[in-house]
Amino acid sequence: MGRRLCAALPAALLFAALLATAGRSAAAAERADANEVKAAVIYNLLLFVQWPAQPAPGGDLKLCVLEEGALTTALRRHENKTVQGHSLRILRVGAAPNDLDACAAVMVETGSPELLARLRLVAHGRALLILAEGAGALDRGAMIGIHGDGGRIGFDINLRAMKSSGLGASSKLLRLARSLIE
C-alpha cells in the first residue's frame, strides 16, 4: 500500500499543479474579459455624452489615458470606431493641464484621490469628461465611475460635475446608471 501511495503521489502532484495553473489561467482570462467589457462600456458611454462644441464631423474624439494598463489595452481595440461622427483616438498623456488640451475625455485606471481632484480642477468650466475605474470613483473626483459589481460591469454618474464642465448625458445613459448625483 505504501508503494502505491508513493507511485500515485507524483501523478497527484502533477494533477494538482495542472489544476492550480488552470485556475490561474481562468482567473487571468476572467480579468481580461472584464477589461474587454469595461472598454466596451466606456466606448458606449462616449456615444451618449453630450459635448458642447465639437469639431466638425470627421475629426477625432480623443480619449486620453494616463497609464498603459490592461484596460487601456482593451480600449485600444475600439480605436478608430465612430463616436458621434468622430473617429475615436486613444492617446497616452501626462496629467499636467496642458497635456489634456486635446482630450475630450480622460480615463484613469488607478487614480488616487489627489490625481482625480486635480483633474476635476482642470475640467471645471472646460469640456473634459473624467472617467475612473473602481468603487467610489465619484467620491474621488470622477464624473463617471466604472466598476465591477458581482460579476457585472456598471457605472455611476456625477451629473453635477459633468454640467460644471459643460457636458451633458442623454436620458438613456442616465437611466442605465447604477447611481446618479444631480
C-alpha positions in Angstrom: 0.0 0.0 0.0 2.8 2.4 0.8 4.4 1.7 -2.7 1.1 2.5 -4.4 0.9 5.7 -2.4 4.4 6.7 -3.4 3.7 5.8 -7.0 0.5 7.8 -7.1 2.0 10.8 -5.3 3.8 12.3 -8.4 0.7 11.9 -10.5 -1.4 13.6 -7.8 1.1 16.4 -7.5 1.1 16.9 -11.3 -2.7 16.9 -11.3 -2.8 19.5 -8.5 -0.2 21.7 -10.4 -2.3 21.5 -13.5 -5.4 22.5 -11.6 -3.6 25.4 -10.0 -2.3 26.5 -13.4 -5.7 26.2 -15.0 -7.2 28.2 -12.1 -4.7 31.0 -12.7 -5.3 30.9 -16.4 -9.0 31.1 -15.9 -8.6 34.0 -13.4 -6.4 35.8 -15.8 -8.9 35.2 -18.7 -11.7 36.5 -16.4 -9.8 39.7 -15.7 -9.1 40.1 -19.4 -12.7 39.6 -20.2 -13.7 42.1 -17.5 -11.4 44.7 -19.1 -12.9 44.0 -22.5 -16.4 44.5 -21.1 -15.3 47.7 -19.3 -13.7 49.0 -22.6 -17.0 48.3 -24.5 -19.0 50.1 -21.7 -16.7 53.1 -21.9 -17.0 53.2 -25.7 -20.8 53.1 -25.4 -20.8 55.7 -22.7 -19.0 58.1 -25.0 -21.8 57.6 -27.6 -24.3 59.2 -25.1 -22.2 62.0 -23.6 -23.0 65.5 -24.9 -20.1 67.8 -25.6 -20.9 71.5 -26.0 -18.7 72.4 -29.0 -17.4 69.5 -31.1 -15.1 69.7 -34.1 -16.7 69.2 -37.5 -17.8 65.6 -38.2 -15.0 63.6 -39.4 -12.5 64.9 -36.8 -11.1 62.9 -33.9 -12.6 62.5 -30.5 -9.6 61.9 -28.2 -9.9 59.6 -25.2 -6.8 60.2 -23.2 -5.2 57.7 -20.8 -2.6 58.4 -18.1 -1.2 54.9 -18.0 -0.9 51.8 -20.2 -2.7 49.2 -18.1 -4.9 46.2 -19.1 -8.0 48.4 -19.5 -6.1 50.8 -21.9 -5.1 47.8 -24.0 -8.7 46.8 -24.2 -9.7 50.4 -25.0 -7.3 50.4 -28.0 -9.5 47.7 -29.6 -12.1 50.4 -30.0 -9.8 53.0 -31.6 -10.9 54.4 -34.9 -14.6 53.5 -34.2 -17.1 56.3 -34.7 -18.3 58.3 -31.7 -21.0 60.9 -32.7 -19.5 61.3 -36.2 -15.9 61.4 -34.9 -13.1 58.9 -35.1 -12.1 57.7 -31.6 -8.4 58.1 -30.8 -6.8 56.7 -27.7 -3.8 58.9 -26.6 -1.3 58.4 -23.7 -0.8 61.7 -22.0 0.6 63.2 -18.8 -1.6 64.6 -16.0 -0.5 68.2 -16.5 -3.3 70.6 -17.5 -1.7 71.4 -20.9 -1.2 67.7 -21.6 -5.0 67.4 -21.6 -5.8 70.2 -24.0 -6.6 68.0 -26.9 -8.6 65.5 -24.9 -12.4 65.2 -24.9 -12.2 62.6 -22.1 -9.6 61.1 -19.8 -9.7 57.6 -18.4 -7.9 56.9 -15.1 -7.4 53.3 -14.3 -5.9 53.5 -10.9 -6.4 57.1 -9.8 -5.5 58.4 -6.5 -8.0 60.9 -4.9 -5.4 63.6 -5.4 -5.0 62.9 -9.1 -8.7 62.8 -9.7 -9.2 66.0 -7.7 -6.5 67.7 -9.8 -8.2 66.5 -13.0 -11.6 67.9 -11.7 -10.0 71.3 -11.3 -8.6 71.1 -14.9 -12.1 70.0 -16.2 -14.1 72.7 -14.4 -15.5 75.1 -17.0 -13.9 73.0 -19.7 -15.5 70.2 -21.7 -13.3 67.3 -20.3 -15.1 64.1 -19.2 -13.3 62.3 -16.4 -13.8 58.5 -16.2 -12.3 56.4 -13.5 -12.3 52.8 -12.6 -13.2 51.3 -9.2 -15.8 51.6 -6.5 -16.1 55.1 -5.1 -14.7 56.7 -8.2 -17.2 59.6 -8.0 -16.1 60.3 -4.4 -12.5 60.5 -5.6 -13.4 63.0 -8.4 -14.6 61.1 -11.4 -17.6 62.2 -13.4 -18.3 58.6 -14.4 -17.1 55.7 -12.3 -16.9 52.3 -13.9 -16.9 49.3 -11.6 -17.5 45.6 -11.3 -20.5 44.6 -9.2 -21.0 40.9 -8.5 -19.6 39.9 -11.9 -21.4 42.6 -13.8 -19.9 45.9 -15.0 -21.8 49.0 -14.0 -21.3 52.7 -13.8 -22.2 55.7 -11.7 -22.6 59.3 -12.9 -22.0 62.7 -11.2 -24.2 64.8 -13.5 -23.5 67.9 -11.4 -19.8 67.6 -12.1 -20.4 66.9 -15.8 -22.6 70.0 -16.1 -20.0 72.2 -14.4 -17.7 71.2 -17.3 -20.3 72.0 -19.9 -21.1 68.3 -20.5 -24.4 66.5 -20.6 -25.7 63.0 -20.7 -28.6 61.5 -22.6 -31.6 60.3 -20.7 -30.8 56.8 -21.9 -27.4 57.0 -20.2 -28.9 58.4 -17.0 -31.4 55.6 -16.8 -28.7 52.9 -17.0 -26.5 54.4 -14.3 -26.4 52.5 -11.0 -26.4 55.8 -9.1 -26.7 59.4 -10.1 -25.6 62.6 -8.4 -27.6 65.5 -9.7 
